[in-house]
Amino acid sequence: MHHFLIALATTPSPTPTPSLRPGLSEDQVTPGTWGFVLTAFIVVLTTFLIVDMVRRIRRVRYRAQVEEALVGETDGADDGGVVSGKPGVEESDGDAGSGAR
């Protein structure tokens, strides 16, 4: 009885057939060489697109940082304030900007 249960557990049901159904060839059920080539091309193309997108996003961020720094420097020079070591931070005279009443 014990061996019978082990045989049932290891035997797949239904039993797979070693060949394809009559009327089918292996070319009809597998992607083949062209399927592999097309999939590889799509993967390479997607990789190049992602790398290009990352490069463009970095460029836009860098330009925005440079523009903010230039705007901060020109604002500091126009207001007559002294620009500290940090971009966009100005030093003021007295408590005028502290909000004290």
MOPAC internal coordinates of N, CA, C and O (Angstrom, degrees):
PM7 1SCF
backbone

  N    0.0000 0     0.00 0     0.00 0    0    0    0
  C    1.4502 1     0.00 0     0.00 0    1    0    0
  C    1.5310 1   110.29 1     0.00 0    2    1    0
  O    1.2310 1   120.69 1   139.33 1    3    2    1
  N    1.3061 1   116.28 1   -40.67 1    3    2    1
  C    1.4534 1   121.24 1  -177.59 1    5    3    2
  C    1.5335 1   110.77 1   -64.28 1    6    5    3
  O    1.2310 1   119.40 1   137.99 1    7    6    5
  N    1.3081 1   118.76 1   -42.01 1    7    6    5
  C    1.4583 1   122.96 1   179.55 1    9    7    6
  C    1.5248 1   111.33 1   -68.31 1   10    9    7
  O    1.2310 1   120.65 1   148.45 1   11   10    9
  N    1.3129 1   116.36 1   -31.55 1   11   10    9
  C    1.4508 1   120.98 1   179.08 1   13   11   10
  C    1.5313 1   110.52 1   -65.39 1   14   13   11
  O    1.2310 1   119.99 1   138.33 1   15   14   13
  N    1.3469 1   117.62 1   -41.67 1   15   14   13
  C    1.4626 1   121.28 1   179.07 1   17   15   14
  C    1.5304 1   111.35 1   -66.56 1   18   17   15
  O    1.2310 1   120.53 1   142.12 1   19   18   17
  N    1.3161 1   116.60 1   -37.88 1   19   18   17
  C    1.4590 1   119.85 1   177.92 1   21   19   18
  C    1.5260 1   110.09 1   -66.61 1   22   21   19
  O    1.2310 1   120.41 1   140.23 1   23   22   21
  N    1.3260 1   116.82 1   -39.77 1   23   22   21
  C    1.4625 1   120.53 1   178.77 1   25   23   22
  C    1.5192 1   110.51 1   -65.13 1   26   25   23
  O    1.2310 1   119.58 1   142.53 1   27   26   25
  N    1.3328 1   118.41 1   -37.47 1   27   26   25
  C    1.4606 1   121.52 1   177.56 1   29   27   26
  C    1.5265 1   111.06 1   -67.80 1   30   29   27
  O    1.2310 1   120.09 1   142.10 1   31   30   29
  N    1.3264 1   117.43 1   -37.90 1   31   30   29
  C    1.4569 1   121.17 1  -178.11 1   33   31   30
  C    1.5323 1   111.89 1   -70.84 1   34   33   31
  O    1.2310 1   119.47 1   150.24 1   35   34   33
  N    1.2871 1   118.62 1   -29.76 1   35   34   33
  C    1.4614 1   120.90 1  -176.74 1   37   35   34
  C    1.5185 1   113.54 1   -95.08 1   38   37   35
  O    1.2310 1   119.11 1   165.00 1   39   38   37
  N    1.3098 1   119.30 1   -15.00 1   39   38   37
  C    1.4626 1   122.19 1  -179.61 1   41   39   38
  C    1.5227 1   108.75 1   -91.33 1   42   41   39
  O    1.2310 1   120.06 1   -60.41 1   43   42   41
  N    1.3438 1   117.49 1   119.59 1   43   42   41
  C    1.4675 1   118.97 1   178.95 1   45   43   42
  C    1.5193 1   110.70 1   -72.22 1   46   45   43
  O    1.2310 1   121.74 1   -29.87 1   47   46   45
  N    1.2931 1   114.27 1   150.13 1   47   46   45
  C    1.4511 1   118.81 1   179.61 1   49   47   46
  C    1.5140 1   107.47 1  -130.60 1   50   49   47
  O    1.2310 1   116.62 1   -52.92 1   51   50   49
  N    1.2399 1   124.03 1   127.08 1   51   50   49
  C    1.4491 1   127.19 1    -4.93 1   53   51   50
  C    1.5239 1   111.23 1   -73.70 1   54   53   51
  O    1.2310 1   121.36 1   -23.33 1   55   54   53
  N    1.2889 1   114.99 1   156.67 1   55   54   53
  C    1.4494 1   121.39 1  -177.67 1   57   55   54
  C    1.5303 1   109.26 1   -66.97 1   58   57   55
  O    1.2310 1   120.28 1   -54.70 1   59   58   57
  N    1.3687 1   117.07 1   125.30 1   59   58   57
  C    1.4734 1   118.43 1  -178.20 1   61   59   58
  C    1.5218 1   111.11 1   -69.92 1   62   61   59
  O    1.2310 1   121.36 1   -34.49 1   63   62   61
  N    1.3142 1   115.01 1   145.51 1   63   62   61
  C    1.4609 1   119.59 1   178.37 1   65   63   62
  C    1.5241 1   108.67 1   -91.10 1   66   65   63
  O    1.2310 1   119.85 1   -37.73 1   67   66   65
  N    1.3238 1   117.89 1   142.27 1   67   66   65
  C    1.4579 1   120.26 1  -176.60 1   69   67   66
  C    1.5264 1   113.97 1   -75.06 1   70   69   67
  O    1.2310 1   119.51 1   167.42 1   71   70   69
  N    1.3205 1   118.53 1   -12.58 1   71   70   69
  C    1.4632 1   120.11 1  -177.57 1   73   71   70
  C    1.5279 1   109.26 1  -124.99 1   74   73   71
  O    1.2310 1   121.51 1    -7.05 1   75   74   73
  N    1.3110 1   114.72 1   172.95 1   75   74   73
  C    1.4588 1   119.90 1   179.57 1   77   75   74
  C    1.5201 1   110.82 1   -79.77 1   78   77   75
  O    1.2310 1   121.50 1   -17.32 1   79   78   77
  N    1.2926 1   114.74 1   162.68 1   79   78   77
  C    1.4531 1   121.91 1   176.80 1   81   79   78
  C    1.5245 1   109.64 1   -61.73 1   82   81   79
  O    1.2310 1   119.32 1   -34.26 1   83   82   81
  N    1.3165 1   118.90 1   145.74 1   83   82   81
  C    1.4728 1   120.54 1  -179.85 1   85   83   82
  C    1.5332 1   110.75 1   -58.20 1   86   85   83
  O    1.2310 1   121.07 1   -44.43 1   87   86   85
  N    1.3366 1   115.57 1   135.57 1   87   86   85
  C    1.4615 1   120.34 1   179.05 1   89   87   86
  C    1.5221 1   113.05 1    98.62 1   90   89   87
  O    1.2310 1   119.71 1   169.19 1   91   90   89
  N    1.3360 1   118.16 1   -10.81 1   91   90   89
  C    1.4616 1   121.40 1   178.93 1   93   91   90
  C    1.5210 1   109.93 1  -107.32 1   94   93   91
  O    1.2310 1   121.23 1   -38.65 1   95   94   93
  N    1.3078 1   115.25 1   141.35 1   95   94   93
  C    1.4616 1   119.47 1   172.81 1   97   95   94
  C    1.5258 1   108.00 1  -110.67 1   98   97   95
  O    1.2310 1   120.84 1   -14.64 1   99   98   97
  N    1.3206 1   116.00 1   165.36 1   99   98   97
  C    1.4669 1   120.00 1  -177.59 1  101   99   98
  C    1.5232 1   111.17 1   -66.25 1  102  101   99
  O    1.2310 1   119.66 1   152.51 1  103  102  101
  N    1.3262 1   118.26 1   -27.49 1  103  102  101
  C    1.4617 1   121.62 1   177.99 1  105  103  102
  C    1.5248 1   112.13 1   -66.19 1  106  105  103
  O    1.2310 1   120.16 1   154.10 1  107  106  105
  N    1.3051 1   117.30 1   -25.90 1  107  106  105
  C    1.4536 1   120.94 1  -178.31 1  109  107  106
  C    1.5305 1   112.70 1   -81.11 1  110  109  107
  O    1.2310 1   119.51 1   163.14 1  111  110  109
  N    1.3094 1   118.55 1   -16.86 1  111  110  109
  C    1.4685 1   120.12 1  -175.66 1  113  111  110
  C    1.5254 1   113.28 1  -117.38 1  114  113  111
  O    1.2310 1   119.39 1   176.80 1  115  114  113
  N    1.3252 1   118.77 1    -3.20 1  115  114  113
  C    1.4577 1   121.98 1   177.82 1  117  115  114
  C    1.5226 1   109.12 1  -122.34 1  118  117  115
  O    1.2310 1   120.09 1   -28.41 1  119  118  117
  N    1.3348 1   117.43 1   151.59 1  119  118  117
  C    1.4613 1   119.22 1  -179.07 1  121  119  118
  C    1.5224 1   113.14 1   -69.50 1  122  121  119
  O    1.2310 1   119.73 1   151.74 1  123  122  121
  N    1.3038 1   118.11 1   -28.26 1  123  122  121
  C    1.4604 1   121.34 1   177.50 1  125  123  122
  C    1.5192 1   112.74 1    74.59 1  126  125  123
  O    1.2310 1   121.56 1    12.53 1  127  126  125
  N    1.3059 1   114.61 1  -167.47 1  127  126  125
  C    1.4644 1   121.63 1  -176.44 1  129  127  126
  C    1.5207 1   112.01 1   -66.80 1  130  129  127
  O    1.2310 1   120.22 1   136.52 1  131  130  129
  N    1.3256 1   117.19 1   -43.48 1  131  130  129
  C    1.4647 1   119.92 1  -179.50 1  133  131  130
  C    1.5151 1   112.00 1   -65.30 1  134  133  131
  O    1.2310 1   120.21 1   145.40 1  135  134  133
  N    1.3018 1   117.21 1   -34.60 1  135  134  133
  C    1.4644 1   120.08 1   176.17 1  137  135  134
  C    1.5174 1   111.67 1   -64.33 1  138  137  135
  O    1.2310 1   121.00 1   138.65 1  139  138  137
  N    1.3367 1   115.70 1   -41.35 1  139  138  137
  C    1.4684 1   119.58 1   177.59 1  141  139  138
  C    1.5231 1   111.12 1   -65.66 1  142  141  139
  O    1.2310 1   120.24 1   135.38 1  143  142  141
  N    1.3342 1   117.15 1   -44.62 1  143  142  141
  C    1.4646 1   120.90 1  -178.90 1  145  143  142
  C    1.5298 1   110.48 1   -62.63 1  146  145  143
  O    1.2310 1   120.12 1   135.93 1  147  146  145
  N    1.3089 1   117.38 1   -44.07 1  147  146  145
  C    1.4607 1   120.79 1   179.59 1  149  147  146
  C    1.5301 1   111.32 1   -64.38 1  150  149  147
  O    1.2310 1   119.94 1   137.21 1  151  150  149
  N    1.3150 1   117.72 1   -42.79 1  151  150  149
  C    1.4636 1   121.17 1   178.31 1  153  151  150
  C    1.5258 1   111.03 1   -63.89 1  154  153  151
  O    1.2310 1   119.99 1   137.45 1  155  154  153
  N    1.3194 1   117.62 1   -42.55 1  155  154  153
  C    1.4680 1   121.20 1   177.90 1  157  155  154
  C    1.5258 1   110.49 1   -63.67 1  158  157  155
  O    1.2310 1   119.70 1   139.39 1  159  158  157
  N    1.3234 1   118.17 1   -40.61 1  159  158  157
  C    1.4642 1   121.67 1   177.55 1  161  159  158
  C    1.5212 1   111.34 1   -61.62 1  162  161  159
  O    1.2310 1   120.16 1   136.59 1  163  162  161
  N    1.3180 1   117.30 1   -43.41 1  163  162  161
  C    1.4690 1   120.95 1   179.23 1  165  163  162
  C    1.5248 1   110.74 1   -63.93 1  166  165  163
  O    1.2310 1   119.86 1   140.62 1  167  166  165
  N    1.3242 1   117.87 1   -39.38 1  167  166  165
  C    1.4731 1   121.46 1   178.89 1  169  167  166
  C    1.5276 1   110.18 1   -64.83 1  170  169  167
  O    1.2310 1   120.11 1   134.72 1  171  170  169
  N    1.3257 1   117.39 1   -45.28 1  171  170  169
  C    1.4693 1   120.70 1   179.73 1  173  171  170
  C    1.5273 1   110.69 1   -64.87 1  174  173  171
  O    1.2310 1   120.09 1   136.05 1  175  174  173
  N    1.3162 1   117.43 1   -43.95 1  175  174  173
  C    1.4596 1   121.78 1   178.60 1  177  175  174
  C    1.5271 1   110.87 1   -60.87 1  178  177  175
  O    1.2310 1   120.04 1   135.07 1  179  178  177
  N    1.3160 1   117.52 1   -44.93 1  179  178  177
  C    1.4657 1   121.43 1   178.50 1  181  179  178
  C    1.5222 1   111.04 1   -62.41 1  182  181  179
  O    1.2310 1   119.98 1   140.11 1  183  182  181
  N    1.3251 1   117.65 1   -39.89 1  183  182  181
  C    1.4619 1   120.94 1   178.25 1  185  183  182
  C    1.5183 1   110.74 1   -62.03 1  186  185  183
  O    1.2310 1   119.90 1   134.16 1  187  186  185
  N    1.3332 1   117.79 1   -45.84 1  187  186  185
  C    1.4634 1   120.48 1   178.02 1  189  187  186
  C    1.5258 1   111.44 1   -62.73 1  190  189  187
  O    1.2310 1   119.97 1   140.15 1  191  190  189
  N    1.3202 1   117.67 1   -39.85 1  191  190  189
  C    1.4632 1   120.22 1   178.69 1  193  191  190
  C    1.5284 1   111.56 1   -64.13 1  194  193  191
  O    1.2310 1   120.04 1   139.40 1  195  194  193
  N    1.3198 1   117.52 1   -40.60 1  195  194  193
  C    1.4677 1   121.14 1   179.67 1  197  195  194
  C    1.5236 1   110.28 1   -66.22 1  198  197  195
  O    1.2310 1   119.91 1   136.34 1  199  198  197
  N    1.3231 1   117.78 1   -43.66 1  199  198  197
  C    1.4650 1   121.11 1   178.64 1  201  199  198
  C    1.5277 1   110.42 1   -61.84 1  202  201  199
  O    1.2310 1   119.90 1   136.68 1  203  202  201
  N    1.3297 1   117.81 1   -43.32 1  203  202  201
  C    1.4582 1   121.48 1   178.65 1  205  203  202
  C    1.5271 1   111.05 1   -64.04 1  206  205  203
  O    1.2310 1   120.01 1   138.18 1  207  206  205
  N    1.3263 1   117.58 1   -41.82 1  207  206  205
  C    1.4584 1   121.14 1   179.57 1  209  207  206
  C    1.5251 1   111.07 1   -62.93 1  210  209  207
  O    1.2310 1   120.09 1   136.59 1  211  210  209
  N    1.3302 1   117.44 1   -43.41 1  211  210  209
  C    1.4631 1   121.20 1   179.04 1  213  211  210
  C    1.5257 1   109.83 1   -62.65 1  214  213  211
  O    1.2310 1   120.04 1   137.31 1  215  214  213
  N    1.3247 1   117.53 1   -42.69 1  215  214  213
  C    1.4662 1   121.58 1   178.61 1  217  215  214
  C    1.5260 1   110.93 1   -60.74 1  218  217  215
  O    1.2310 1   119.87 1   136.63 1  219  218  217
  N    1.3283 1   117.86 1   -43.37 1  219  218  217
  C    1.4659 1   120.92 1   180.00 1  221  219  218
  C    1.5244 1   111.59 1   -67.59 1  222  221  219
  O    1.2310 1   119.97 1   141.16 1  223  222  221
  N    1.3199 1   117.66 1   -38.84 1  223  222  221
  C    1.4718 1   120.46 1   178.67 1  225  223  222
  C    1.5222 1   110.08 1   -64.65 1  226  225  223
  O    1.2310 1   119.91 1   137.65 1  227  226  225
  N    1.3394 1   117.78 1   -42.35 1  227  226  225
  C    1.4664 1   120.36 1   176.95 1  229  227  226
  C    1.5210 1   110.96 1   -61.14 1  230  229  227
  O    1.2310 1   120.10 1   138.30 1  231  230  229
  N    1.3222 1   117.41 1   -41.70 1  231  230  229
  C    1.4578 1   121.26 1  -179.94 1  233  231  230
  C    1.5249 1   110.88 1   -62.22 1  234  233  231
  O    1.2310 1   120.12 1   136.50 1  235  234  233
  N    1.3340 1   117.37 1   -43.50 1  235  234  233
  C    1.4594 1   121.13 1   179.47 1  237  235  234
  C    1.5271 1   110.25 1   -64.54 1  238  237  235
  O    1.2310 1   119.61 1   137.19 1  239  238  237
  N    1.3280 1   118.35 1   -42.81 1  239  238  237
  C    1.4654 1   121.14 1   178.53 1  241  239  238
  C    1.5219 1   111.26 1   -62.86 1  242  241  239
  O    1.2310 1   120.48 1   137.52 1  243  242  241
  N    1.3243 1   116.68 1   -42.48 1  243  242  241
  C    1.4561 1   120.37 1  -179.80 1  245  243  242
  C    1.5220 1   110.66 1   -64.04 1  246  245  243
  O    1.2310 1   120.22 1   136.56 1  247  246  245
  N    1.3192 1   117.18 1   -43.44 1  247  246  245
  C    1.4655 1   120.10 1   178.14 1  249  247  246
  C    1.5156 1   111.28 1   -62.82 1  250  249  247
  O    1.2310 1   119.71 1   141.55 1  251  250  249
  N    1.3316 1   118.16 1   -38.45 1  251  250  249
  C    1.4639 1   121.05 1   177.87 1  253  251  250
  C    1.5267 1   110.78 1   -65.00 1  254  253  251
  O    1.2310 1   119.98 1   139.73 1  255  254  253
  N    1.3356 1   117.65 1   -40.27 1  255  254  253
  C    1.4630 1   120.42 1   178.24 1  257  255  254
  C    1.5251 1   111.08 1   -64.92 1  258  257  255
  O    1.2310 1   120.03 1   137.42 1  259  258  257
  N    1.3200 1   117.54 1   -42.58 1  259  258  257
  C    1.4623 1   120.97 1   178.67 1  261  259  258
  C    1.5248 1   109.99 1   -64.23 1  262  261  259
  O    1.2310 1   120.15 1   137.94 1  263  262  261
  N    1.3204 1   117.32 1   -42.06 1  263  262  261
  C    1.4626 1   120.96 1   179.55 1  265  263  262
  C    1.5232 1   110.95 1   -63.79 1  266  265  263
  O    1.2310 1   119.91 1   137.76 1  267  266  265
  N    1.3419 1   117.77 1   -42.24 1  267  266  265
  C    1.4622 1   120.61 1   177.30 1  269  267  266
  C    1.5237 1   111.41 1   -62.12 1  270  269  267
  O    1.2310 1   120.64 1   139.65 1  271  270  269
  N    1.3308 1   116.38 1   -40.35 1  271  270  269
  C    1.4633 1   119.64 1   178.93 1  273  271  270
  C    1.5227 1   110.75 1   -65.76 1  274  273  271
  O    1.2310 1   119.61 1   138.51 1  275  274  273
  N    1.3227 1   118.35 1   -41.49 1  275  274  273
  C    1.4587 1   121.23 1   178.36 1  277  275  274
  C    1.5205 1   111.55 1   -65.91 1  278  277  275
  O    1.2310 1   120.06 1   138.72 1  279  278  277
  N    1.3251 1   117.49 1   -41.28 1  279  278  277
  C    1.4582 1   121.30 1   178.45 1  281  279  278
  C    1.5263 1   109.66 1   -64.75 1  282  281  279
  O    1.2310 1   120.10 1   139.37 1  283  282  281
  N    1.3171 1   117.42 1   -40.63 1  283  282  281
  C    1.4610 1   121.11 1   178.21 1  285  283  282
  C    1.5212 1   111.83 1   -63.75 1  286  285  283
  O    1.2310 1   120.09 1   140.57 1  287  286  285
  N    1.3203 1   117.43 1   -39.43 1  287  286  285
  C    1.4667 1   120.63 1   178.92 1  289  287  286
  C    1.5128 1   111.01 1   -69.36 1  290  289  287
  O    1.2310 1   119.79 1   138.27 1  291  290  289
  N    1.3238 1   118.00 1   -41.73 1  291  290  289
  C    1.4629 1   119.73 1  -179.21 1  293  291  290
  C    1.5203 1   110.80 1   -71.09 1  294  293  291
  O    1.2310 1   118.70 1   145.34 1  295  294  293
  N    1.3220 1   120.08 1   -34.66 1  295  294  293
  C    1.4611 1   122.32 1   176.27 1  297  295  294
  C    1.5192 1   110.40 1   -64.35 1  298  297  295
  O    1.2310 1   120.27 1   138.06 1  299  298  297
  N    1.3113 1   117.09 1   -41.94 1  299  298  297
  C    1.4616 1   121.38 1  -179.97 1  301  299  298
  C    1.5155 1   111.40 1   -66.00 1  302  301  299
  O    1.2310 1   119.73 1   143.43 1  303  302  301
  N    1.3200 1   118.12 1   -36.57 1  303  302  301
  C    1.4605 1   121.19 1  -179.96 1  305  303  302
  C    1.5198 1   110.66 1   -75.48 1  306  305  303
  O    1.2310 1   119.09 1   145.15 1  307  306  305
  N    1.3325 1   119.34 1   -34.85 1  307  306  305
  C    1.4614 1   122.39 1  -179.62 1  309  307  306
  C    1.5141 1   111.80 1   -71.99 1  310  309  307
  O    1.2310 1   119.37 1   144.14 1  311  310  309
  N    1.3330 1   118.81 1   -35.86 1  311  310  309
  C    1.4533 1   122.65 1  -177.85 1  313  311  310
  C    1.5168 1   112.19 1   -78.42 1  314  313  311
  O    1.2310 1   119.64 1   165.71 1  315  314  313
  N    1.2971 1   118.28 1   -14.29 1  315  314  313
  C    1.4489 1   121.57 1  -178.37 1  317  315  314
  C    1.5106 1   112.54 1    82.69 1  318  317  315
  O    1.2310 1   119.85 1  -176.74 1  319  318  317
  N    1.3144 1   117.90 1     3.26 1  319  318  317
  C    1.4629 1   121.49 1   179.58 1  321  319  318
  C    1.5133 1   110.33 1   -80.45 1  322  321  319
  O    1.2310 1   120.80 1   -18.17 1  323  322  321
  N    1.3062 1   116.08 1   161.83 1  323  322  321
  C    1.4527 1   121.27 1   178.44 1  325  323  322
  C    1.5192 1   107.57 1   -91.36 1  326  325  323
  O    1.2310 1   120.55 1   -53.27 1  327  326  325
  N    1.2792 1   116.56 1   126.73 1  327  326  325
  C    1.4513 1   120.81 1  -179.64 1  329  327  326
  C    1.5200 1   108.18 1   -83.94 1  330  329  327
  O    1.2310 1   120.49 1   -52.63 1  331  330  329
  N    1.3384 1   116.68 1   127.37 1  331  330  329
  C    1.4609 1   120.48 1   179.45 1  333  331  330
  C    1.5146 1   109.77 1   -79.51 1  334  333  331
  O    1.2310 1   120.13 1     7.54 1  335  334  333
  N    1.3318 1   117.35 1  -172.46 1  335  334  333
  C    1.4533 1   121.76 1  -179.16 1  337  335  334
  C    1.5167 1   113.30 1   -68.01 1  338  337  335
  O    1.2310 1   119.93 1   160.81 1  339  338  337
  N    1.3289 1   117.73 1   -19.19 1  339  338  337
  C    1.4614 1   121.03 1  -179.48 1  341  339  338
  C    1.5203 1   109.92 1   -93.30 1  342  341  339
  O    1.2310 1   119.32 1   -43.29 1  343  342  341
  N    1.3256 1   118.91 1   136.71 1  343  342  341
  C    1.4589 1   119.77 1  -179.92 1  345  343  342
  C    1.5172 1   111.18 1   -68.24 1  346  345  343
  O    1.2310 1   121.14 1   -46.09 1  347  346  345
  N    1.3574 1   115.42 1   133.91 1  347  346  345
  C    1.4482 1   120.53 1   176.45 1  349  347  346
  C    1.5158 1   113.93 1    83.71 1  350  349  347
  O    1.2310 1   118.91 1  -174.87 1  351  350  349
  N    1.3341 1   119.69 1     5.13 1  351  350  349
  C    1.4563 1   122.72 1   179.67 1  353  351  350
  C    1.5148 1   107.99 1  -112.52 1  354  353  351
  O    1.2310 1   120.70 1   -55.60 1  355  354  353
  N    1.3392 1   116.26 1   124.40 1  355  354  353
  C    1.4577 1   120.84 1   179.93 1  357  355  354
  C    1.5138 1   109.88 1  -112.89 1  358  357  355
  O    1.2310 1   121.10 1   -29.80 1  359  358  357
  N    1.3154 1   115.51 1   150.20 1  359  358  357
  C    1.4543 1   120.47 1   175.07 1  361  359  358
  C    1.5096 1   107.65 1   -96.31 1  362  361  359
  O    1.2310 1   120.05 1   -42.09 1  363  362  361
  N    1.3363 1   117.52 1   137.91 1  363  362  361
  C    1.4590 1   120.65 1  -178.87 1  365  363  362
  C    1.5239 1   110.00 1  -112.56 1  366  365  363
  O    1.2310 1   121.11 1   -16.88 1  367  366  365
  N    1.3271 1   115.48 1   163.12 1  367  366  365
  C    1.4625 1   122.03 1   178.53 1  369  367  366
  C    1.5238 1   109.22 1   -88.13 1  370  369  367
  O    1.2310 1   119.68 1   -56.97 1  371  370  369
  N    1.3255 1   118.21 1   123.03 1  371  370  369
  C    1.4605 1   122.56 1   175.19 1  373  371  370
  C    1.5022 1   114.13 1    70.01 1  374  373  371
  O    1.2310 1   122.19 1    28.87 1  375  374  373
  N    1.3481 1   113.41 1  -151.13 1  375  374  373
  C    1.4638 1   121.27 1  -176.70 1  377  375  374
  C    1.5158 1   111.60 1  -100.96 1  378  377  375
  O    1.2310 1   118.84 1  -162.72 1  379  378  377
  N    1.3136 1   119.82 1    17.28 1  379  378  377
  C    1.4533 1   120.75 1  -175.17 1  381  379  378
  C    1.5268 1   112.27 1   -62.09 1  382  381  379
  O    1.2310 1   119.69 1   146.02 1  383  382  381
  N    1.2973 1   118.20 1   -33.98 1  383  382  381
  C    1.4560 1   120.99 1  -177.25 1  385  383  382
  C    1.5149 1   113.36 1   -97.71 1  386  385  383
  O    1.2310 1   119.03 1  -177.47 1  387  386  385
  N    1.3332 1   119.45 1     2.53 1  387  386  385
  C    1.4648 1   120.26 1  -174.93 1  389  387  386
  C    1.5110 1   113.26 1   -84.13 1  390  389  387
  O    1.2310 1   120.12 1   164.40 1  391  390  389
  N    1.3320 1   117.38 1   -15.60 1  391  390  389
  C    1.4614 1   118.75 1   178.48 1  393  391  390
  C    1.5233 1   112.37 1    87.13 1  394  393  391
  O    1.2310 1   118.15 1  -171.82 1  395  394  393
  N    1.3268 1   121.13 1     8.18 1  395  394  393
  C    1.4584 1   123.58 1   178.86 1  397  395  394
  C    1.5124 1   109.98 1   -76.35 1  398  397  395
  O    1.2310 1   119.99 1   -35.23 1  399  398  397
  N    1.3692 1   117.62 1   144.77 1  399  398  397
  C    1.4599 1   121.41 1  -179.41 1  401  399  398
  C    1.4849 1   111.12 1  -112.94 1  402  401  399
  O    1.2310 1   120.10 1   180.00 1  403  402  401

